[in-house]
């Protein structure tokens, strides 16, 4: 990892926010770009930003707008569609859904800071390539049902298990 990576966290739980920021502060060449409490807040911050984050970590289940709906909006925006999104979850039943949607990676939220730090570090060190020719029937049908753009670039997922 040659340059400092800017990390954006979308998380509604204050304890999880603190836990994530604490783990992130112990990783070299990483800076905290910002925090949003839900998907709506995140999209607003991304839209207003002069400089975008290099990677987004997002909770799946949040009030107002959850991580999955936020991710779908990130993909349809030409400015943000190439930012890797990593989902954070305690509910393993969400894993298949976020991978079908094309998430770059997912992290099952651990209960200790060291494990979380190692998982974040593993993900941040990845060089994600967004494949412009990839397709995903589940996502395409979801976009069609919402009236959103149908040609979406889908990244290859990374399963982070430590």
PyMOL CGO cylinders between C-alpha atoms (Angstrom):
from pymol import cmd
from pymol.cgo import CYLINDER

trace = [
    CYLINDER, 0.00, 0.00, 0.00, 1.82, 3.11, -1.24, 0.3, 1, 1, 1, 1, 1, 1,
    CYLINDER, 1.82, 3.11, -1.24, -0.50, 6.00, -0.42, 0.3, 1, 1, 1, 1, 1, 1,
    CYLINDER, -0.50, 6.00, -0.42, -2.76, 6.84, 2.47, 0.3, 1, 1, 1, 1, 1, 1,
    CYLINDER, -2.76, 6.84, 2.47, -6.25, 5.42, 1.92, 0.3, 1, 1, 1, 1, 1, 1,
    CYLINDER, -6.25, 5.42, 1.92, -9.27, 7.51, 2.88, 0.3, 1, 1, 1, 1, 1, 1,
    CYLINDER, -9.27, 7.51, 2.88, -11.91, 5.41, 4.65, 0.3, 1, 1, 1, 1, 1, 1,
    CYLINDER, -11.91, 5.41, 4.65, -15.62, 6.30, 4.89, 0.3, 1, 1, 1, 1, 1, 1,
    CYLINDER, -15.62, 6.30, 4.89, -17.78, 4.54, 7.49, 0.3, 1, 1, 1, 1, 1, 1,
    CYLINDER, -17.78, 4.54, 7.49, -21.56, 4.22, 7.21, 0.3, 1, 1, 1, 1, 1, 1,
    CYLINDER, -21.56, 4.22, 7.21, -22.76, 2.92, 10.57, 0.3, 1, 1, 1, 1, 1, 1,
    CYLINDER, -22.76, 2.92, 10.57, -25.67, 3.84, 12.84, 0.3, 1, 1, 1, 1, 1, 1,
    CYLINDER, -25.67, 3.84, 12.84, -24.52, 2.15, 16.06, 0.3, 1, 1, 1, 1, 1, 1,
    CYLINDER, -24.52, 2.15, 16.06, -22.32, 4.44, 18.18, 0.3, 1, 1, 1, 1, 1, 1,
    CYLINDER, -22.32, 4.44, 18.18, -20.46, 1.56, 19.86, 0.3, 1, 1, 1, 1, 1, 1,
    CYLINDER, -20.46, 1.56, 19.86, -19.64, 0.04, 16.47, 0.3, 1, 1, 1, 1, 1, 1,
    CYLINDER, -19.64, 0.04, 16.47, -18.52, 3.48, 15.21, 0.3, 1, 1, 1, 1, 1, 1,
    CYLINDER, -18.52, 3.48, 15.21, -16.10, 3.87, 18.11, 0.3, 1, 1, 1, 1, 1, 1,
    CYLINDER, -16.10, 3.87, 18.11, -14.87, 0.29, 17.75, 0.3, 1, 1, 1, 1, 1, 1,
    CYLINDER, -14.87, 0.29, 17.75, -14.21, 0.77, 14.01, 0.3, 1, 1, 1, 1, 1, 1,
    CYLINDER, -14.21, 0.77, 14.01, -12.47, 4.14, 14.44, 0.3, 1, 1, 1, 1, 1, 1,
    CYLINDER, -12.47, 4.14, 14.44, -10.30, 2.74, 17.23, 0.3, 1, 1, 1, 1, 1, 1,
    CYLINDER, -10.30, 2.74, 17.23, -9.23, -0.21, 15.05, 0.3, 1, 1, 1, 1, 1, 1,
    CYLINDER, -9.23, -0.21, 15.05, -8.65, 2.08, 12.06, 0.3, 1, 1, 1, 1, 1, 1,
    CYLINDER, -8.65, 2.08, 12.06, -6.45, 4.45, 14.09, 0.3, 1, 1, 1, 1, 1, 1,
    CYLINDER, -6.45, 4.45, 14.09, -3.96, 1.61, 14.61, 0.3, 1, 1, 1, 1, 1, 1,
    CYLINDER, -3.96, 1.61, 14.61, -3.47, 0.93, 10.90, 0.3, 1, 1, 1, 1, 1, 1,
    CYLINDER, -3.47, 0.93, 10.90, -0.67, 2.70, 8.99, 0.3, 1, 1, 1, 1, 1, 1,
    CYLINDER, -0.67, 2.70, 8.99, -1.34, 4.73, 5.85, 0.3, 1, 1, 1, 1, 1, 1,
    CYLINDER, -1.34, 4.73, 5.85, -5.06, 5.03, 6.53, 0.3, 1, 1, 1, 1, 1, 1,
    CYLINDER, -5.06, 5.03, 6.53, -7.09, 8.10, 7.43, 0.3, 1, 1, 1, 1, 1, 1,
    CYLINDER, -7.09, 8.10, 7.43, -10.70, 8.45, 8.49, 0.3, 1, 1, 1, 1, 1, 1,
    CYLINDER, -10.70, 8.45, 8.49, -12.56, 10.30, 5.72, 0.3, 1, 1, 1, 1, 1, 1,
    CYLINDER, -12.56, 10.30, 5.72, -15.94, 10.58, 7.41, 0.3, 1, 1, 1, 1, 1, 1,
    CYLINDER, -15.94, 10.58, 7.41, -18.92, 9.04, 9.12, 0.3, 1, 1, 1, 1, 1, 1,
    CYLINDER, -18.92, 9.04, 9.12, -22.58, 8.77, 8.13, 0.3, 1, 1, 1, 1, 1, 1,
    CYLINDER, -22.58, 8.77, 8.13, -25.37, 7.43, 10.35, 0.3, 1, 1, 1, 1, 1, 1,
    CYLINDER, -25.37, 7.43, 10.35, -27.34, 5.95, 7.42, 0.3, 1, 1, 1, 1, 1, 1,
    CYLINDER, -27.34, 5.95, 7.42, -27.43, 5.64, 3.65, 0.3, 1, 1, 1, 1, 1, 1,
    CYLINDER, -27.43, 5.64, 3.65, -29.16, 8.98, 3.05, 0.3, 1, 1, 1, 1, 1, 1,
    CYLINDER, -29.16, 8.98, 3.05, -26.51, 10.82, 5.02, 0.3, 1, 1, 1, 1, 1, 1,
    CYLINDER, -26.51, 10.82, 5.02, -23.77, 8.93, 3.20, 0.3, 1, 1, 1, 1, 1, 1,
    CYLINDER, -23.77, 8.93, 3.20, -25.10, 9.78, -0.27, 0.3, 1, 1, 1, 1, 1, 1,
    CYLINDER, -25.10, 9.78, -0.27, -25.39, 13.44, 0.70, 0.3, 1, 1, 1, 1, 1, 1,
    CYLINDER, -25.39, 13.44, 0.70, -21.79, 13.54, 1.96, 0.3, 1, 1, 1, 1, 1, 1,
    CYLINDER, -21.79, 13.54, 1.96, -20.50, 11.79, -1.16, 0.3, 1, 1, 1, 1, 1, 1,
    CYLINDER, -20.50, 11.79, -1.16, -22.42, 14.19, -3.42, 0.3, 1, 1, 1, 1, 1, 1,
    CYLINDER, -22.42, 14.19, -3.42, -21.06, 17.27, -1.62, 0.3, 1, 1, 1, 1, 1, 1,
    CYLINDER, -21.06, 17.27, -1.62, -17.45, 16.02, -1.34, 0.3, 1, 1, 1, 1, 1, 1,
    CYLINDER, -17.45, 16.02, -1.34, -14.61, 17.66, -3.25, 0.3, 1, 1, 1, 1, 1, 1,
    CYLINDER, -14.61, 17.66, -3.25, -12.40, 14.62, -2.64, 0.3, 1, 1, 1, 1, 1, 1,
    CYLINDER, -12.40, 14.62, -2.64, -14.01, 11.16, -2.45, 0.3, 1, 1, 1, 1, 1, 1,
    CYLINDER, -14.01, 11.16, -2.45, -12.99, 8.31, -0.14, 0.3, 1, 1, 1, 1, 1, 1,
    CYLINDER, -12.99, 8.31, -0.14, -10.91, 5.43, -1.45, 0.3, 1, 1, 1, 1, 1, 1,
    CYLINDER, -10.91, 5.43, -1.45, -13.03, 2.76, 0.24, 0.3, 1, 1, 1, 1, 1, 1,
    CYLINDER, -13.03, 2.76, 0.24, -16.40, 2.60, 2.01, 0.3, 1, 1, 1, 1, 1, 1,
    CYLINDER, -16.40, 2.60, 2.01, -17.30, 0.34, 4.92, 0.3, 1, 1, 1, 1, 1, 1,
    CYLINDER, -17.30, 0.34, 4.92, -21.06, 0.10, 5.40, 0.3, 1, 1, 1, 1, 1, 1,
    CYLINDER, -21.06, 0.10, 5.40, -23.35, -1.58, 7.89, 0.3, 1, 1, 1, 1, 1, 1,
    CYLINDER, -23.35, -1.58, 7.89, -26.17, -3.49, 6.21, 0.3, 1, 1, 1, 1, 1, 1,
    CYLINDER, -26.17, -3.49, 6.21, -29.08, -2.78, 8.56, 0.3, 1, 1, 1, 1, 1, 1,
    CYLINDER, -29.08, -2.78, 8.56, -29.66, 0.91, 9.35, 0.3, 1, 1, 1, 1, 1, 1,
    CYLINDER, -29.66, 0.91, 9.35, -32.70, 3.15, 9.78, 0.3, 1, 1, 1, 1, 1, 1,
    CYLINDER, -32.70, 3.15, 9.78, -33.88, 5.55, 7.05, 0.3, 1, 1, 1, 1, 1, 1,
    CYLINDER, -33.88, 5.55, 7.05, -31.74, 3.95, 4.31, 0.3, 1, 1, 1, 1, 1, 1,
    CYLINDER, -31.74, 3.95, 4.31, -29.83, 0.71, 4.80, 0.3, 1, 1, 1, 1, 1, 1,
    CYLINDER, -29.83, 0.71, 4.80, -26.49, -0.27, 3.36, 0.3, 1, 1, 1, 1, 1, 1,
    CYLINDER, -26.49, -0.27, 3.36, -27.85, -2.29, 0.43, 0.3, 1, 1, 1, 1, 1, 1,
    CYLINDER, -27.85, -2.29, 0.43, -30.04, 0.53, -0.91, 0.3, 1, 1, 1, 1, 1, 1,
    CYLINDER, -30.04, 0.53, -0.91, -27.19, 3.00, -0.38, 0.3, 1, 1, 1, 1, 1, 1,
    CYLINDER, -27.19, 3.00, -0.38, -24.83, 0.70, -2.30, 0.3, 1, 1, 1, 1, 1, 1,
    CYLINDER, -24.83, 0.70, -2.30, -27.25, 0.51, -5.22, 0.3, 1, 1, 1, 1, 1, 1,
    CYLINDER, -27.25, 0.51, -5.22, -27.29, 4.32, -5.36, 0.3, 1, 1, 1, 1, 1, 1,
    CYLINDER, -27.29, 4.32, -5.36, -23.48, 4.46, -5.16, 0.3, 1, 1, 1, 1, 1, 1,
    CYLINDER, -23.48, 4.46, -5.16, -23.29, 2.10, -8.17, 0.3, 1, 1, 1, 1, 1, 1,
    CYLINDER, -23.29, 2.10, -8.17, -25.60, 4.22, -10.31, 0.3, 1, 1, 1, 1, 1, 1,
    CYLINDER, -25.60, 4.22, -10.31, -23.61, 7.40, -9.73, 0.3, 1, 1, 1, 1, 1, 1,
    CYLINDER, -23.61, 7.40, -9.73, -20.72, 7.82, -12.22, 0.3, 1, 1, 1, 1, 1, 1,
    CYLINDER, -20.72, 7.82, -12.22, -18.72, 9.73, -9.57, 0.3, 1, 1, 1, 1, 1, 1,
    CYLINDER, -18.72, 9.73, -9.57, -18.90, 6.96, -6.94, 0.3, 1, 1, 1, 1, 1, 1,
    CYLINDER, -18.90, 6.96, -6.94, -19.50, 3.70, -8.81, 0.3, 1, 1, 1, 1, 1, 1,
    CYLINDER, -19.50, 3.70, -8.81, -15.82, 2.67, -8.69, 0.3, 1, 1, 1, 1, 1, 1,
    CYLINDER, -15.82, 2.67, -8.69, -15.38, 3.12, -4.95, 0.3, 1, 1, 1, 1, 1, 1,
    CYLINDER, -15.38, 3.12, -4.95, -15.07, -0.32, -3.33, 0.3, 1, 1, 1, 1, 1, 1,
    CYLINDER, -15.07, -0.32, -3.33, -17.79, -0.98, -0.74, 0.3, 1, 1, 1, 1, 1, 1,
    CYLINDER, -17.79, -0.98, -0.74, -17.22, -3.44, 2.08, 0.3, 1, 1, 1, 1, 1, 1,
    CYLINDER, -17.22, -3.44, 2.08, -20.25, -4.54, 4.09, 0.3, 1, 1, 1, 1, 1, 1,
    CYLINDER, -20.25, -4.54, 4.09, -20.15, -4.97, 7.86, 0.3, 1, 1, 1, 1, 1, 1,
    CYLINDER, -20.15, -4.97, 7.86, -22.74, -7.24, 9.45, 0.3, 1, 1, 1, 1, 1, 1,
    CYLINDER, -22.74, -7.24, 9.45, -23.55, -9.35, 12.48, 0.3, 1, 1, 1, 1, 1, 1,
    CYLINDER, -23.55, -9.35, 12.48, -26.27, -11.18, 10.59, 0.3, 1, 1, 1, 1, 1, 1,
    CYLINDER, -26.27, -11.18, 10.59, -24.70, -13.89, 8.45, 0.3, 1, 1, 1, 1, 1, 1,
    CYLINDER, -24.70, -13.89, 8.45, -27.96, -14.28, 6.54, 0.3, 1, 1, 1, 1, 1, 1,
    CYLINDER, -27.96, -14.28, 6.54, -27.09, -10.96, 4.86, 0.3, 1, 1, 1, 1, 1, 1,
    CYLINDER, -27.09, -10.96, 4.86, -23.87, -12.31, 3.38, 0.3, 1, 1, 1, 1, 1, 1,
    CYLINDER, -23.87, -12.31, 3.38, -25.40, -14.06, 0.37, 0.3, 1, 1, 1, 1, 1, 1,
    CYLINDER, -25.40, -14.06, 0.37, -27.52, -11.01, -0.41, 0.3, 1, 1, 1, 1, 1, 1,
    CYLINDER, -27.52, -11.01, -0.41, -24.61, -8.53, -0.35, 0.3, 1, 1, 1, 1, 1, 1,
    CYLINDER, -24.61, -8.53, -0.35, -22.43, -10.85, -2.42, 0.3, 1, 1, 1, 1, 1, 1,
    CYLINDER, -22.43, -10.85, -2.42, -25.22, -11.26, -4.98, 0.3, 1, 1, 1, 1, 1, 1,
    CYLINDER, -25.22, -11.26, -4.98, -25.35, -7.47, -5.16, 0.3, 1, 1, 1, 1, 1, 1,
    CYLINDER, -25.35, -7.47, -5.16, -21.67, -7.40, -6.02, 0.3, 1, 1, 1, 1, 1, 1,
    CYLINDER, -21.67, -7.40, -6.02, -20.07, -6.20, -2.80, 0.3, 1, 1, 1, 1, 1, 1,
    CYLINDER, -20.07, -6.20, -2.80, -16.27, -6.07, -2.91, 0.3, 1, 1, 1, 1, 1, 1,
    CYLINDER, -16.27, -6.07, -2.91, -16.05, -7.76, 0.48, 0.3, 1, 1, 1, 1, 1, 1,
    CYLINDER, -16.05, -7.76, 0.48, -17.87, -8.37, 3.70, 0.3, 1, 1, 1, 1, 1, 1,
    CYLINDER, -17.87, -8.37, 3.70, -16.76, -8.49, 7.30, 0.3, 1, 1, 1, 1, 1, 1,
    CYLINDER, -16.76, -8.49, 7.30, -18.66, -10.36, 9.97, 0.3, 1, 1, 1, 1, 1, 1,
    CYLINDER, -18.66, -10.36, 9.97, -18.37, -7.86, 12.85, 0.3, 1, 1, 1, 1, 1, 1,
    CYLINDER, -18.37, -7.86, 12.85, -16.00, -9.37, 15.41, 0.3, 1, 1, 1, 1, 1, 1,
    CYLINDER, -16.00, -9.37, 15.41, -16.23, -8.73, 19.15, 0.3, 1, 1, 1, 1, 1, 1,
    CYLINDER, -16.23, -8.73, 19.15, -12.60, -7.75, 19.68, 0.3, 1, 1, 1, 1, 1, 1,
    CYLINDER, -12.60, -7.75, 19.68, -10.59, -4.82, 18.33, 0.3, 1, 1, 1, 1, 1, 1,
    CYLINDER, -10.59, -4.82, 18.33, -7.56, -6.84, 17.19, 0.3, 1, 1, 1, 1, 1, 1,
    CYLINDER, -7.56, -6.84, 17.19, -9.61, -9.11, 14.93, 0.3, 1, 1, 1, 1, 1, 1,
    CYLINDER, -9.61, -9.11, 14.93, -11.51, -6.15, 13.49, 0.3, 1, 1, 1, 1, 1, 1,
    CYLINDER, -11.51, -6.15, 13.49, -8.24, -4.30, 12.85, 0.3, 1, 1, 1, 1, 1, 1,
    CYLINDER, -8.24, -4.30, 12.85, -6.76, -7.33, 11.06, 0.3, 1, 1, 1, 1, 1, 1,
    CYLINDER, -6.76, -7.33, 11.06, -9.87, -7.71, 8.90, 0.3, 1, 1, 1, 1, 1, 1,
    CYLINDER, -9.87, -7.71, 8.90, -9.93, -4.01, 7.99, 0.3, 1, 1, 1, 1, 1, 1,
    CYLINDER, -9.93, -4.01, 7.99, -6.22, -4.14, 7.21, 0.3, 1, 1, 1, 1, 1, 1,
    CYLINDER, -6.22, -4.14, 7.21, -6.68, -7.16, 4.96, 0.3, 1, 1, 1, 1, 1, 1,
    CYLINDER, -6.68, -7.16, 4.96, -9.43, -5.43, 2.99, 0.3, 1, 1, 1, 1, 1, 1,
    CYLINDER, -9.43, -5.43, 2.99, -7.66, -2.08, 2.72, 0.3, 1, 1, 1, 1, 1, 1,
    CYLINDER, -7.66, -2.08, 2.72, -4.54, -3.73, 1.30, 0.3, 1, 1, 1, 1, 1, 1,
    CYLINDER, -4.54, -3.73, 1.30, -6.55, -5.23, -1.58, 0.3, 1, 1, 1, 1, 1, 1,
    CYLINDER, -6.55, -5.23, -1.58, -6.44, -3.52, -4.94, 0.3, 1, 1, 1, 1, 1, 1,
    CYLINDER, -6.44, -3.52, -4.94, -9.99, -3.73, -6.22, 0.3, 1, 1, 1, 1, 1, 1,
    CYLINDER, -9.99, -3.73, -6.22, -10.69, -3.69, -9.92, 0.3, 1, 1, 1, 1, 1, 1,
    CYLINDER, -10.69, -3.69, -9.92, -14.23, -2.85, -10.92, 0.3, 1, 1, 1, 1, 1, 1,
    CYLINDER, -14.23, -2.85, -10.92, -15.03, -5.00, -13.95, 0.3, 1, 1, 1, 1, 1, 1,
    CYLINDER, -15.03, -5.00, -13.95, -17.04, -2.91, -16.44, 0.3, 1, 1, 1, 1, 1, 1,
    CYLINDER, -17.04, -2.91, -16.44, -18.29, -6.03, -18.22, 0.3, 1, 1, 1, 1, 1, 1,
    CYLINDER, -18.29, -6.03, -18.22, -19.52, -7.96, -15.18, 0.3, 1, 1, 1, 1, 1, 1,
    CYLINDER, -19.52, -7.96, -15.18, -23.24, -8.47, -14.76, 0.3, 1, 1, 1, 1, 1, 1,
    CYLINDER, -23.24, -8.47, -14.76, -25.41, -9.72, -11.98, 0.3, 1, 1, 1, 1, 1, 1,
    CYLINDER, -25.41, -9.72, -11.98, -28.99, -10.83, -12.61, 0.3, 1, 1, 1, 1, 1, 1,
    CYLINDER, -28.99, -10.83, -12.61, -30.09, -10.23, -9.02, 0.3, 1, 1, 1, 1, 1, 1,
    CYLINDER, -30.09, -10.23, -9.02, -28.82, -6.65, -9.05, 0.3, 1, 1, 1, 1, 1, 1,
    CYLINDER, -28.82, -6.65, -9.05, -30.11, -5.95, -12.53, 0.3, 1, 1, 1, 1, 1, 1,
    CYLINDER, -30.11, -5.95, -12.53, -33.61, -7.08, -11.57, 0.3, 1, 1, 1, 1, 1, 1,
    CYLINDER, -33.61, -7.08, -11.57, -33.41, -5.03, -8.35, 0.3, 1, 1, 1, 1, 1, 1,
    CYLINDER, -33.41, -5.03, -8.35, -32.45, -1.93, -10.31, 0.3, 1, 1, 1, 1, 1, 1,
    CYLINDER, -32.45, -1.93, -10.31, -35.22, -2.53, -12.84, 0.3, 1, 1, 1, 1, 1, 1,
    CYLINDER, -35.22, -2.53, -12.84, -37.79, -2.82, -10.05, 0.3, 1, 1, 1, 1, 1, 1,
    CYLINDER, -37.79, -2.82, -10.05, -36.60, 0.49, -8.58, 0.3, 1, 1, 1, 1, 1, 1,
    CYLINDER, -36.60, 0.49, -8.58, -36.53, 2.20, -11.96, 0.3, 1, 1, 1, 1, 1, 1,
    CYLINDER, -36.53, 2.20, -11.96, -32.76, 2.70, -11.75, 0.3, 1, 1, 1, 1, 1, 1,
    CYLINDER, -32.76, 2.70, -11.75, -30.13, 2.27, -14.46, 0.3, 1, 1, 1, 1, 1, 1,
    CYLINDER, -30.13, 2.27, -14.46, -29.78, -1.34, -15.55, 0.3, 1, 1, 1, 1, 1, 1,
    CYLINDER, -29.78, -1.34, -15.55, -26.17, -1.42, -16.79, 0.3, 1, 1, 1, 1, 1, 1,
    CYLINDER, -26.17, -1.42, -16.79, -24.15, -1.46, -13.61, 0.3, 1, 1, 1, 1, 1, 1,
    CYLINDER, -24.15, -1.46, -13.61, -20.52, -2.40, -13.02, 0.3, 1, 1, 1, 1, 1, 1,
    CYLINDER, -20.52, -2.40, -13.02, -20.31, -5.20, -10.46, 0.3, 1, 1, 1, 1, 1, 1,
    CYLINDER, -20.31, -5.20, -10.46, -17.07, -5.77, -8.53, 0.3, 1, 1, 1, 1, 1, 1,
    CYLINDER, -17.07, -5.77, -8.53, -15.80, -9.24, -7.60, 0.3, 1, 1, 1, 1, 1, 1,
    CYLINDER, -15.80, -9.24, -7.60, -16.38, -9.98, -3.87, 0.3, 1, 1, 1, 1, 1, 1,
    CYLINDER, -16.38, -9.98, -3.87, -13.69, -10.73, -1.33, 0.3, 1, 1, 1, 1, 1, 1,
    CYLINDER, -13.69, -10.73, -1.33, -14.55, -12.91, 1.67, 0.3, 1, 1, 1, 1, 1, 1,
    CYLINDER, -14.55, -12.91, 1.67, -12.57, -11.68, 4.68, 0.3, 1, 1, 1, 1, 1, 1,
    CYLINDER, -12.57, -11.68, 4.68, -12.10, -14.53, 7.14, 0.3, 1, 1, 1, 1, 1, 1,
    CYLINDER, -12.10, -14.53, 7.14, -9.42, -14.36, 9.80, 0.3, 1, 1, 1, 1, 1, 1,
]
cmd.load_cgo(trace, "trace")
